Amino acid sequence: MGDAKPVLRALAAPLPAQLSRECISCTPPQHDPDTIFFTEGWKVVLHPSQCGLSNVLLATRRHVPRMADLTPAEWQEFQMVTAALEPALERAFGAALINMAYQRNWAYRVAEPDPPFKGGRPNPHVHWHLTPRYAQPVEFGGLIFDDPTFGEPFEWRTVDVPAQIRRAIIERLRAQLGVVLE
């Protein structure tokens, strides 16, 4: 593996949003307006809920139902991407630490599975939640982001932020990561 670093890419002018109805994680990065960057095998998108400022999802670009199905090349690139992403998430807004979670629960729930069932069966897609944790509230874009369970397991809640603030979060993360715009 050596000191090789992945090229973190994003489109300078993304195409119109066209999210996959079958599996949102399978949406090509060029059609997902929340894409922060992508590599050959992975993409990072800003999470729909900003319950943790700069909370992101790291997903495989191909549909992979479980971690055991990742190729050796995908595992290697995963390590390189997380090695770049974790410190960038800490630096971007002053996070004290990063929580990382791999959960497939929603793919198996009966009501509104995510992604939707395929052929009557769960259709999970490998992805991780990377959640920056903050010891103190953080102000950004005129909003206050707090972390009421800092020092304890993270508790999810829905925190919607306006599109222009989402865009500013994405741009700050891209700057921290040195994303190459194409």
C-alpha positions as CSV (number, residue, x, y, z in Angstrom):
1,M,0.0,0.0,0.0
2,G,2.9,2.4,0.8
3,D,2.2,6.1,1.0
4,A,-0.2,6.2,-2.0
5,K,-3.1,8.6,-1.5
6,P,-6.3,8.4,-3.4
7,V,-7.3,11.2,-5.8
8,L,-10.4,12.7,-4.3
9,R,-12.5,14.1,-7.1
10,A,-15.7,16.0,-7.6
11,L,-17.4,17.6,-10.5
12,A,-17.0,21.4,-10.8
13,A,-20.5,21.6,-12.4
14,P,-22.6,18.6,-11.2
15,L,-25.3,17.3,-13.5
16,P,-29.0,17.7,-12.4
17,A,-30.0,15.6,-9.4
18,Q,-31.2,12.2,-10.4
19,L,-31.3,10.0,-7.3
20,S,-31.7,6.2,-7.8
21,R,-35.2,5.1,-6.6
22,E,-34.0,1.5,-6.2
23,C,-31.0,2.4,-4.0
24,I,-30.1,6.0,-3.1
25,S,-26.5,4.9,-2.4
26,C,-26.2,3.6,-5.9
27,T,-26.8,7.1,-7.3
28,P,-23.8,8.0,-9.4
29,P,-21.8,10.8,-7.7
30,Q,-22.3,13.1,-10.7
31,H,-26.1,13.0,-10.1
32,D,-26.0,13.4,-6.3
33,P,-25.8,17.1,-5.3
34,D,-24.6,16.2,-1.9
35,T,-21.4,14.5,-3.2
36,I,-18.3,15.8,-1.4
37,F,-15.9,13.6,-3.4
38,F,-15.6,10.3,-5.0
39,T,-12.8,7.8,-5.9
40,E,-12.8,4.8,-8.2
41,G,-14.7,2.6,-5.7
42,W,-16.2,5.0,-3.1
43,K,-18.2,8.2,-2.7
44,V,-18.7,10.5,0.3
45,V,-21.9,12.5,0.5
46,L,-23.2,15.0,3.1
47,H,-25.8,13.2,5.3
48,P,-29.4,14.4,4.9
49,S,-29.5,15.1,8.6
50,Q,-26.8,17.4,10.0
51,C,-27.4,16.3,13.6
52,G,-23.6,16.3,13.7
53,L,-22.1,19.2,11.8
54,S,-20.5,17.8,8.7
55,N,-22.0,14.3,9.2
56,V,-21.2,12.3,6.1
57,L,-21.9,8.9,4.5
58,L,-19.1,6.8,2.9
59,A,-20.6,4.4,0.4
60,T,-19.4,2.0,-2.2
61,R,-20.0,3.1,-5.8
62,R,-21.2,-0.4,-6.8
63,H,-24.0,-2.1,-5.0
64,V,-22.4,-4.3,-2.4
65,P,-24.8,-5.9,0.1
66,R,-22.3,-6.6,3.0
67,M,-18.7,-5.9,4.0
68,A,-17.7,-9.5,3.3
69,D,-18.4,-8.8,-0.4
70,L,-15.8,-6.0,-0.7
71,T,-12.9,-6.7,-3.0
72,P,-9.3,-6.4,-1.7
73,A,-8.9,-3.3,-3.8
74,E,-12.0,-1.7,-2.3
75,W,-10.7,-2.5,1.2
76,Q,-7.4,-0.9,0.4
77,E,-9.1,2.2,-1.0
78,F,-11.5,2.3,2.0
79,Q,-8.4,2.6,4.3
80,M,-6.9,5.4,2.2
81,V,-10.2,7.3,2.0
82,T,-10.8,7.1,5.8
83,A,-7.2,8.1,6.5
84,A,-7.8,11.3,4.5
85,L,-11.4,11.9,5.6
86,E,-11.2,11.4,9.4
87,P,-8.6,14.2,10.1
88,A,-10.3,16.5,7.5
89,L,-13.6,16.1,9.4
90,E,-11.8,17.0,12.6
91,R,-10.1,20.1,11.2
92,A,-13.1,21.5,9.2
93,F,-15.1,22.6,12.2
94,G,-13.0,21.7,15.2
95,A,-14.5,18.3,16.0
96,A,-12.9,16.6,19.0
97,L,-13.3,13.1,17.5
98,I,-15.1,11.1,14.8
99,N,-17.6,8.3,15.4
100,M,-17.9,5.7,12.6
101,A,-20.8,3.4,12.3
102,Y,-21.7,0.6,9.9
103,Q,-25.4,-0.3,10.2
104,R,-27.7,-2.2,7.9
105,N,-30.8,-2.0,10.1
106,W,-33.0,0.1,7.9
107,A,-32.7,-2.3,4.9
108,Y,-34.4,-4.9,7.0
109,R,-37.3,-2.9,8.5
110,V,-40.8,-3.6,7.3
111,A,-42.0,0.0,7.2
112,E,-40.1,2.1,4.6
113,P,-37.0,0.0,4.2
114,D,-33.9,2.0,3.0
115,P,-33.0,1.0,0.4
116,P,-36.4,-0.4,-0.7
117,F,-36.9,-4.2,-0.8
118,K,-35.9,-5.8,-4.1
119,G,-37.8,-8.9,-5.1
120,G,-39.5,-8.9,-1.7
121,R,-36.2,-9.2,0.1
122,P,-33.9,-6.6,1.9
123,N,-31.5,-4.8,-0.4
124,P,-28.7,-3.4,1.8
125,H,-25.9,-1.3,0.4
126,V,-22.5,-1.1,2.2
127,H,-22.0,2.4,3.7
128,W,-20.6,4.0,6.9
129,H,-21.8,7.0,8.9
130,L,-18.9,9.2,9.9
131,T,-20.1,11.6,12.6
132,P,-17.9,14.4,13.9
133,R,-18.4,14.9,17.7
134,Y,-18.1,18.3,19.3
135,A,-17.4,19.1,23.0
136,Q,-18.9,22.6,22.6
137,P,-21.7,24.0,20.4
138,V,-20.4,25.2,17.0
139,E,-21.8,28.2,15.1
140,F,-21.8,27.9,11.3
141,G,-23.9,29.9,8.7
142,G,-25.9,31.5,11.5
143,L,-26.9,28.2,13.0
144,I,-25.8,26.6,16.2
145,F,-24.9,22.9,16.0
146,D,-24.8,21.1,19.4
147,D,-23.9,17.6,20.4
148,P,-26.0,16.9,23.6
149,T,-24.6,13.4,24.0
150,F,-20.9,14.2,23.6
151,G,-18.8,11.6,25.5
152,E,-21.6,9.1,25.1
153,P,-22.9,7.0,22.1
154,F,-24.3,9.4,19.4
155,E,-28.0,9.8,19.3
156,W,-29.5,10.4,15.9
157,R,-32.0,13.1,15.4
158,T,-33.3,15.0,12.3
159,V,-31.6,18.3,11.8
160,D,-32.4,19.9,8.4
161,V,-30.3,22.8,7.3
162,P,-30.9,25.2,4.3
163,A,-29.4,24.3,0.9
164,Q,-26.9,27.2,1.0
165,I,-25.5,26.0,4.3
166,R,-25.3,22.4,3.1
167,R,-23.4,23.7,0.1
168,A,-21.0,25.7,2.4
169,I,-20.3,22.6,4.5
170,I,-19.5,20.6,1.4
171,E,-17.2,23.4,0.1
172,R,-15.4,23.6,3.5
173,L,-14.9,19.8,3.5
174,R,-13.6,19.8,-0.1
175,A,-11.1,22.5,0.8
176,Q,-9.8,20.5,3.8
177,L,-9.5,17.4,1.7
178,G,-7.9,19.0,-1.3
179,V,-10.6,17.7,-3.6
180,V,-9.8,18.0,-7.4
181,L,-12.6,19.5,-9.4
182,E,-13.1,18.0,-12.8
